[in-house]
Amino acid sequence: MFGWWTLTMDTAMLALESQQVIGMRLAMLATGGTAAQAEAERMVTEKIAAAGEAALLVATGGTAAGVVAGYRRKVRANARRLSRA
């Protein structure tokens, strides 16, 4: 009954969590060096892979909620990894 509400809240949380990761990545990239170069390469590779996974999920009958959940999982993992760096 409230599927639209859950999707709305999950999408809003994805936006907030993504901003956190973007901030941490920008701080790392601003410092330069080999760690920043590795992070830039990782970021591009992850984005391409995540888009492919989302497309495959939708093509095989997945839902928007499933796509958002997948992205949130990846974003939270990046937040944990970057907060330790």
Backbone as a printed PyTorch tensor [residue, N CA C, xyz], in Angstrom:
tensor([[[  0.8070,  -1.1890,   0.0000],
         [  0.0000,   0.0000,   0.0000],
         [  0.8610,   1.2690,   0.0000]],

        [[  1.9630,   1.2570,   0.7150],
         [  2.8200,   2.4340,   0.7960],
         [  4.1280,   2.2360,   0.0420]],

        [[  4.0930,   1.4250,  -1.0200],
         [  5.2960,   1.1800,  -1.8090],
         [  5.8830,   2.4580,  -2.3740]],

        [[  5.0310,   3.3810,  -2.8100],
         [  5.5070,   4.6390,  -3.3550],
         [  6.2190,   5.4610,  -2.2910]],

        [[  5.7440,   5.3830,  -1.0520],
         [  6.3710,   6.1300,   0.0420],
         [  7.7530,   5.5670,   0.3510]],

        [[  7.8410,   4.2510,   0.3990],
         [  9.1300,   3.6020,   0.6550],
         [ 10.1310,   3.9470,  -0.4410]],

        [[  9.6770,   3.8720,  -1.6940],
         [ 10.5600,   4.2260,  -2.8080],
         [ 10.9920,   5.6880,  -2.7170]],

        [[ 10.0800,   6.5680,  -2.3640],
         [ 10.4070,   7.9870,  -2.2250],
         [ 11.4530,   8.2060,  -1.1330]],

        [[ 11.2580,   7.5780,   0.0080],
         [ 12.2120,   7.7340,   1.1120],
         [ 13.5690,   7.1190,   0.7740]],

        [[ 13.5610,   5.9490,   0.1370],
         [ 14.8240,   5.3160,  -0.2580],
         [ 15.5750,   6.1690,  -1.2820]],

        [[ 14.8340,   6.7770,  -2.1970],
         [ 15.4680,   7.6440,  -3.1890],
         [ 16.0400,   8.8960,  -2.5320]],

        [[ 15.3160,   9.4630,  -1.5850],
         [ 15.8220,  10.6280,  -0.8550],
         [ 17.0820,  10.2680,  -0.0640]],

        [[ 17.0780,   9.1110,   0.5690],
         [ 18.2560,   8.6790,   1.3220],
         [ 19.4390,   8.4290,   0.3770]],

        [[ 19.1620,   7.8780,  -0.7940],
         [ 20.2220,   7.6800,  -1.7870],
         [ 20.8540,   9.0180,  -2.1520]],

        [[ 20.0340,  10.0430,  -2.3360],
         [ 20.5580,  11.3690,  -2.6720],
         [ 21.4480,  11.9080,  -1.5520]],

        [[ 21.0030,  11.7740,  -0.3100],
         [ 21.7950,  12.2670,   0.8250],
         [ 23.0930,  11.4800,   0.9890]],

        [[ 22.9940,  10.1640,   0.9010],
         [ 24.1860,   9.3190,   1.0530],
         [ 25.1750,   9.5690,  -0.0810]],

        [[ 24.6530,   9.7980,  -1.2770],
         [ 25.5240,  10.0700,  -2.4250],
         [ 26.2910,  11.3740,  -2.2230]],

        [[ 25.6170,  12.3850,  -1.6750],
         [ 26.2900,  13.6610,  -1.4250],
         [ 27.4490,  13.4990,  -0.4440]],

        [[ 27.2570,  12.6330,   0.5520],
         [ 28.3270,  12.3660,   1.5080],
         [ 29.5380,  11.7570,   0.8000]],

        [[ 29.2860,  10.7790,  -0.0550],
         [ 30.3740,  10.1180,  -0.7850],
         [ 31.0340,  11.1100,  -1.7460]],

        [[ 30.2460,  11.9220,  -2.4150],
         [ 30.8120,  12.9180,  -3.3300],
         [ 31.7410,  13.8630,  -2.5690]],

        [[ 31.3280,  14.3110,  -1.4000],
         [ 32.1670,  15.1920,  -0.5990],
         [ 33.4830,  14.5410,  -0.2020]],

        [[ 33.4090,  13.2880,   0.2440],
         [ 34.6390,  12.5890,   0.6410],
         [ 35.5490,  12.3540,  -0.5590]],

        [[ 34.9390,  12.0310,  -1.7030],
         [ 35.7550,  11.8030,  -2.9010],
         [ 36.4010,  13.0990,  -3.3720]],

        [[ 35.6640,  14.1930,  -3.3510],
         [ 36.2440,  15.4710,  -3.7690],
         [ 37.4120,  15.8630,  -2.8750]],

        [[ 37.2690,  15.6270,  -1.5750],
         [ 38.3660,  15.9350,  -0.6510],
         [ 39.5920,  15.0950,  -0.9820]],

        [[ 39.3720,  13.8280,  -1.3060],
         [ 40.4950,  12.9640,  -1.6450],
         [ 41.1230,  13.3810,  -2.9740]],

        [[ 40.2840,  13.6720,  -3.9610],
         [ 40.8050,  14.0660,  -5.2680],
         [ 41.5610,  15.3910,  -5.1900]],

        [[ 41.1320,  16.2810,  -4.3030],
         [ 41.7950,  17.5810,  -4.1630],
         [ 43.2140,  17.4460,  -3.6340]],

        [[ 43.4740,  16.3770,  -2.8780],
         [ 44.8240,  16.1890,  -2.3370],
         [ 45.7890,  15.6900,  -3.3960]],

        [[ 45.2660,  15.0700,  -4.4460],
         [ 46.1230,  14.5540,  -5.5090],
         [ 46.8870,  13.3140,  -5.0700]],

        [[ 47.8210,  12.9070,  -5.8810],
         [ 48.6570,  11.7570,  -5.5650],
         [ 48.1000,  10.4510,  -6.1110]],

        [[ 48.7890,   9.3820,  -5.7600],
         [ 48.4170,   8.0690,  -6.2970],
         [ 47.0890,   7.5750,  -5.7360]],

        [[ 46.7990,   7.8990,  -4.4770],
         [ 45.5180,   7.4760,  -3.8960],
         [ 44.3560,   8.1600,  -4.6140]],

        [[ 44.5290,   9.4260,  -4.9360],
         [ 43.4820,  10.1590,  -5.6570],
         [ 43.2990,   9.5980,  -7.0650]],

        [[ 44.3900,   9.2740,  -7.7230],
         [ 44.3120,   8.6900,  -9.0670],
         [ 43.5880,   7.3430,  -9.0220]],

        [[ 43.9180,   6.5250,  -8.0410],
         [ 43.2660,   5.2210,  -7.9010],
         [ 41.7750,   5.3850,  -7.6190]],

        [[ 41.4310,   6.3740,  -6.8000],
         [ 40.0200,   6.6200,  -6.4810],
         [ 39.2540,   7.0870,  -7.7160]],

        [[ 39.8600,   7.9460,  -8.5230],
         [ 39.2070,   8.4170,  -9.7460],
         [ 38.9410,   7.2510, -10.6940]],

        [[ 39.9250,   6.3880, -10.8390],
         [ 39.7450,   5.2220, -11.7180],
         [ 38.6820,   4.2860, -11.1590]],

        [[ 38.7120,   4.0750,  -9.8620],
         [ 37.7200,   3.2040,  -9.2220],
         [ 36.3130,   3.7730,  -9.3890]],

        [[ 36.1930,   5.0940,  -9.2330],
         [ 34.8960,   5.7440,  -9.3350],
         [ 34.2860,   5.5190, -10.7240]],

        [[ 35.0680,   5.7130, -11.7640],
         [ 34.5620,   5.5380, -13.1290],
         [ 34.1820,   4.0790, -13.3740]],

        [[ 35.0320,   3.1660, -12.9510],
         [ 34.7530,   1.7400, -13.1310],
         [ 33.4820,   1.3310, -12.3960]],

        [[ 33.3260,   1.8020, -11.1590],
         [ 32.1310,   1.4770, -10.3730],
         [ 30.8670,   2.0180, -11.0160]],

        [[ 30.9310,   3.2350, -11.5480],
         [ 29.7430,   3.8410, -12.1490],
         [ 29.3000,   3.0690, -13.3890]],

        [[ 30.2380,   2.6520, -14.1990],
         [ 29.8990,   1.8750, -15.3940],
         [ 29.2960,   0.5340, -14.9970]],

        [[ 29.8990,  -0.1300, -14.0190],
         [ 29.3860,  -1.4290, -13.5640],
         [ 28.0020,  -1.2880, -12.9350]],

        [[ 27.8020,  -0.2550, -12.1340],
         [ 26.5070,  -0.0580, -11.4710],
         [ 25.4090,   0.2290, -12.4920]],

        [[ 25.7210,   1.0220, -13.5090],
         [ 24.7240,   1.3100, -14.5450],
         [ 24.3640,   0.0390, -15.3100]],

        [[ 25.3570,  -0.7880, -15.5930],
         [ 25.0950,  -2.0600, -16.2700],
         [ 24.2360,  -2.9780, -15.4280]],

        [[ 24.5290,  -3.0580, -14.1380],
         [ 23.7270,  -3.8990, -13.2400],
         [ 22.2900,  -3.4020, -13.1540]],

        [[ 22.1110,  -2.0860, -13.0940],
         [ 20.7630,  -1.5210, -13.0250],
         [ 19.9920,  -1.8180, -14.3160]],

        [[ 20.6480,  -1.6600, -15.4470],
         [ 19.9960,  -1.9420, -16.7280],
         [ 19.5990,  -3.4040, -16.8300]],

        [[ 20.4820,  -4.2870, -16.3920],
         [ 20.1820,  -5.7170, -16.4210],
         [ 19.0150,  -6.0410, -15.4960]],

        [[ 18.9980,  -5.4360, -14.3350],
         [ 17.9050,  -5.6700, -13.3890],
         [ 16.5670,  -5.2560, -13.9960]],

        [[ 16.5320,  -4.0920, -14.5920],
         [ 15.2940,  -3.6100, -15.2090],
         [ 14.9060,  -4.4910, -16.4010]],

        [[ 15.8890,  -4.8790, -17.2050],
         [ 15.6140,  -5.7020, -18.3870],
         [ 15.0770,  -7.0720, -18.0170]],

        [[ 15.4040,  -7.5450, -16.8270],
         [ 14.9390,  -8.8700, -16.4020],
         [ 13.7330,  -8.7880, -15.4780]],

        [[ 13.0670,  -7.6460, -15.4850],
         [ 11.8360,  -7.5210, -14.7160],
         [ 11.9890,  -6.9320, -13.3360]],

        [[ 13.1430,  -6.3680, -13.0320],
         [ 13.3530,  -5.7490, -11.7280],
         [ 12.5430,  -4.4800, -11.5820]],

        [[ 12.5030,  -3.9800, -10.3950],
         [ 11.7110,  -2.7890, -10.0990],
         [ 12.6150,  -1.5880,  -9.8390]],

        [[ 12.0020,  -0.4210,  -9.8330],
         [ 12.7370,   0.7940,  -9.4800],
         [ 13.2670,   0.6950,  -8.0560]],

        [[ 12.4700,   0.0950,  -7.1760],
         [ 12.9140,  -0.0820,  -5.7850],
         [ 14.1610,  -0.9560,  -5.7260]],

        [[ 14.2220,  -1.9650,  -6.5620],
         [ 15.3980,  -2.8320,  -6.6060],
         [ 16.6250,  -2.0980,  -7.0960]],

        [[ 16.4420,  -1.2330,  -8.0870],
         [ 17.5570,  -0.4360,  -8.6010],
         [ 18.0710,   0.5100,  -7.5190]],

        [[ 17.1490,   1.2020,  -6.8560],
         [ 17.5420,   2.1380,  -5.7930],
         [ 18.2430,   1.3960,  -4.6620]],

        [[ 17.7210,   0.2340,  -4.2920],
         [ 18.3480,  -0.5530,  -3.2140],
         [ 19.7650,  -0.9570,  -3.5900]],

        [[ 19.9670,  -1.3420,  -4.8470],
         [ 21.3110,  -1.7100,  -5.3000],
         [ 22.2760,  -0.5410,  -5.2450]],

        [[ 21.8150,   0.6150,  -5.7080],
         [ 22.6650,   1.8050,  -5.6480],
         [ 22.9690,   2.2030,  -4.2080]],

        [[ 21.9650,   2.1180,  -3.3450],
         [ 22.2000,   2.4810,  -1.9330],
         [ 23.2380,   1.5650,  -1.2970]],

        [[ 23.1820,   0.2810,  -1.6140],
         [ 24.1600,  -0.6680,  -1.0700],
         [ 25.5730,  -0.2550,  -1.4710]],

        [[ 25.7400,   0.0870,  -2.7300],
         [ 27.0630,   0.4790,  -3.2300],
         [ 27.5210,   1.8070,  -2.6170]],

        [[ 26.6090,   2.7470,  -2.5150],
         [ 26.9590,   4.0560,  -1.9520],
         [ 27.3590,   3.9190,  -0.4830]],

        [[ 26.6070,   3.1210,   0.2750],
         [ 26.9610,   2.9270,   1.6970],
         [ 28.3170,   2.2490,   1.8270]],

        [[ 28.6140,   1.2950,   0.9590],
         [ 29.9200,   0.6430,   1.0040],
         [ 31.0300,   1.6470,   0.7100]],

        [[ 30.8020,   2.5190,  -0.2420],
         [ 31.8050,   3.5590,  -0.5450],
         [ 31.9730,   4.5240,   0.6260]],

        [[ 30.8710,   4.8810,   1.2590],
         [ 30.9580,   5.7830,   2.4200],
         [ 31.7850,   5.1480,   3.5340]],

        [[ 31.5490,   3.8680,   3.8010],
         [ 32.3380,   3.1850,   4.8470],
         [ 33.8230,   3.1390,   4.4640]],

        [[ 34.0980,   2.7960,   3.2170],
         [ 35.4840,   2.6790,   2.7680],
         [ 36.1900,   4.0360,   2.8170]],

        [[ 35.5360,   5.0810,   2.3290],
         [ 36.1660,   6.3920,   2.2790],
         [ 36.3040,   7.0170,   3.6550]],

        [[ 35.4290,   6.6970,   4.5730],
         [ 35.5370,   7.2670,   5.9070],
         [ 36.7160,   6.6710,   6.6770]],

        [[ 37.1700,   5.4970,   6.2600],
         [ 38.3420,   4.8730,   6.8940],
         [ 39.6440,   5.3660,   6.2880]],

        [[ 39.5780,   5.9340,   5.0990],
         [ 40.8040,   6.3490,   4.3860],
         [ 41.4060,   7.6040,   4.9600]]])
